[in-house]
Amino acid sequence: MIYIVIGIIGFLFAYIFDWASLKQFWRLRRFVGIFTVTLIVYATVMVCITPTKLDLPIFVLPLGIVILTIAAFLLIYSLFIEIPFRATYTERGSSNQLITSGTYALVRHPGVLWLILFYLALTLLFPSVTIIVATIAWLIMDIIYVVLQDKFFFPRLFPEYKSYQKLTPFLIPNRNSIVACLKSIRLRKTKSGSA
């Protein structure tokens, strides 16, 4: 249970990260960002190695590995590659560039989708009541976090965010957003291929 609380505290620190960005407290933001990731990763690992396991059929193991691989790649891609890592997480000042292409054309907060898949995969690989409770608690915290980002932080950080909200769904992709996502990825591949 303590690790679930540690994970929740990690998500609370994520809120402080955005607040520090808004207030331009750059050193605090960097410290809080590192602390947030450390707490969430530590809590996740500890919940996965909980000794009390549930019995699931053996065929879910390969399924869990496949989903985990895809989810981890998409999570890293959306949060650390599509968004300029240095400008967003390490440099003084936040990136004023709003990313609206790639997975950010699919939904405004694609990291939530990938985190859902990630924790689903971990639940299949390390099934326990503890990881199920942790997954529910942490995903609720993540959804509250992106609601706050969407309503409070991002409209203040990015002047064009209101128009982005009108064009791109919040968390559930629709036909238009799927087409926009695929089109922007193809366009990016075309540009990088001709360079």
C-alpha positions in Angstrom: 0.0 0.0 0.0 2.9 2.4 0.8 4.1 2.1 -2.8 0.7 3.2 -4.2 0.9 6.3 -1.9 4.4 7.0 -3.2 3.1 6.8 -6.8 0.3 9.2 -5.9 2.8 11.6 -4.4 4.8 11.4 -7.6 1.7 12.5 -9.6 1.2 15.3 -7.1 4.7 16.5 -7.8 3.9 16.5 -11.6 1.3 19.1 -10.8 4.0 21.2 -9.1 6.2 20.8 -12.2 3.6 22.5 -14.3 3.0 25.2 -11.7 6.8 25.8 -11.6 6.8 26.1 -15.4 4.0 28.6 -15.3 5.7 30.7 -12.6 9.1 30.3 -14.3 10.8 28.7 -11.3 13.3 26.9 -13.5 15.5 25.2 -10.8 12.5 24.1 -8.9 10.9 22.7 -12.1 14.0 20.7 -13.0 14.2 19.2 -9.4 10.5 18.5 -9.3 10.6 16.8 -12.8 13.4 14.5 -11.7 11.7 13.8 -8.4 8.4 13.1 -10.1 9.8 10.5 -12.5 11.9 8.9 -9.8 8.9 8.5 -7.4 6.6 7.1 -10.1 9.2 4.7 -11.5 10.2 3.5 -8.0 6.6 2.9 -7.0 5.9 1.1 -10.2 8.8 -1.3 -9.8 8.0 -2.0 -6.2 4.4 -2.7 -7.0 5.5 -5.1 -9.8 7.6 -7.1 -7.4 4.9 -7.5 -4.8 5.1 -11.2 -3.7 1.3 -11.9 -3.7 0.4 -12.8 -7.2 -2.9 -13.6 -8.9 -3.2 -16.7 -11.2 -3.7 -15.8 -14.8 -3.5 -18.1 -17.9 0.0 -18.5 -19.3 -1.0 -17.1 -22.7 -1.4 -13.5 -21.2 2.4 -13.4 -20.7 3.3 -12.9 -24.4 0.4 -10.5 -24.8 1.7 -8.5 -21.8 5.2 -8.3 -23.3 3.9 -7.1 -26.7 1.6 -4.5 -25.1 4.4 -3.4 -22.8 6.9 -3.0 -25.6 4.5 -0.9 -27.7 3.3 1.2 -24.8 6.8 1.9 -23.6 7.9 3.0 -27.0 4.9 5.2 -27.5 5.2 6.7 -24.1 8.9 7.6 -24.6 8.2 8.8 -28.1 5.3 11.1 -27.2 6.7 12.5 -24.0 10.5 12.7 -24.7 11.0 12.7 -28.5 8.1 14.5 -30.1 8.3 17.2 -27.4 11.8 18.8 -27.5 13.3 17.2 -24.4 15.9 19.8 -23.6 13.6 22.8 -24.1 10.8 21.2 -22.1 12.5 19.4 -19.3 16.1 20.6 -18.8 16.7 24.1 -20.1 15.9 27.4 -18.4 12.5 28.4 -19.7 9.9 26.2 -21.1 9.4 25.5 -24.8 6.9 27.9 -26.2 6.4 25.6 -29.1 3.1 23.8 -29.0 3.3 20.4 -30.6 0.2 19.6 -32.6 1.4 16.9 -35.0 2.2 13.2 -34.7 0.6 11.7 -31.7 -0.4 15.1 -30.5 -2.7 15.3 -33.6 -4.4 12.1 -32.4 -5.3 13.5 -28.9 -4.1 16.4 -26.8 -2.7 14.1 -24.1 -1.5 10.9 -25.9 0.7 10.0 -22.9 -2.4 9.1 -20.9 -3.4 6.5 -23.6 0.1 5.0 -23.6 0.2 5.0 -19.8 -3.1 3.1 -19.7 -1.6 0.5 -22.1 1.6 0.4 -20.1 -0.1 -0.4 -16.8 -2.4 -2.8 -18.4 0.6 -4.7 -19.7 2.3 -4.6 -16.2 -0.9 -6.0 -14.7 -0.8 -8.9 -17.2 2.9 -9.5 -16.5 2.9 -9.1 -12.7 -0.8 -9.8 -11.7 -1.7 -8.8 -8.2 -4.4 -7.0 -6.3 -1.8 -4.4 -5.4 -0.9 -3.6 -9.0 -4.6 -3.4 -10.0 -5.3 -0.9 -7.2 -2.2 1.0 -8.0 -3.1 1.2 -11.7 -6.6 2.5 -11.0 -5.3 5.1 -8.5 -2.4 6.3 -10.7 -4.5 6.5 -13.8 -7.1 8.6 -12.0 -4.2 10.9 -10.8 -2.9 11.1 -14.4 -6.3 12.0 -15.8 -6.9 14.7 -13.1 -3.4 15.9 -14.0 -4.1 16.3 -17.7 -7.5 17.9 -17.0 -5.6 20.6 -14.9 -3.1 21.0 -17.7 -5.8 21.3 -20.3 -7.9 23.8 -18.3 -5.4 25.8 -16.3 -1.7 25.4 -17.3 -1.5 24.9 -21.0 -3.8 27.8 -22.1 -1.5 30.1 -20.1 1.7 28.5 -21.4 0.7 28.4 -25.1 -1.2 31.3 -26.6 -2.5 29.0 -29.5 -3.8 26.3 -27.1 -7.5 27.3 -27.3 -7.5 26.7 -31.1 -5.7 23.4 -30.6 -8.4 22.4 -28.1 -11.1 23.0 -30.8 -9.3 20.9 -33.4 -7.9 17.9 -31.4 -9.9 15.6 -29.0 -8.9 15.5 -25.3 -8.3 11.8 -24.8 -10.4 9.8 -27.1 -9.3 9.8 -30.8 -11.9 10.3 -33.5 -11.8 9.6 -37.2 -10.5 13.1 -38.1 -7.8 13.0 -35.4 -6.6 9.6 -36.6 -6.4 10.9 -40.1 -4.5 14.0 -39.0 -2.1 11.9 -36.9 -1.3 9.5 -39.8 -1.0 12.4 -42.3 1.4 14.4 -40.1 3.6 11.3 -39.5 3.7 10.6 -43.3 4.5 14.2 -43.9 7.3 14.0 -41.3 8.7 10.9 -43.0 8.6 12.5 -46.4 10.4 15.6 -45.1 13.1 13.5 -43.4 13.5 11.3 -46.5 14.1 14.3 -48.8 16.5 16.0 -46.4 
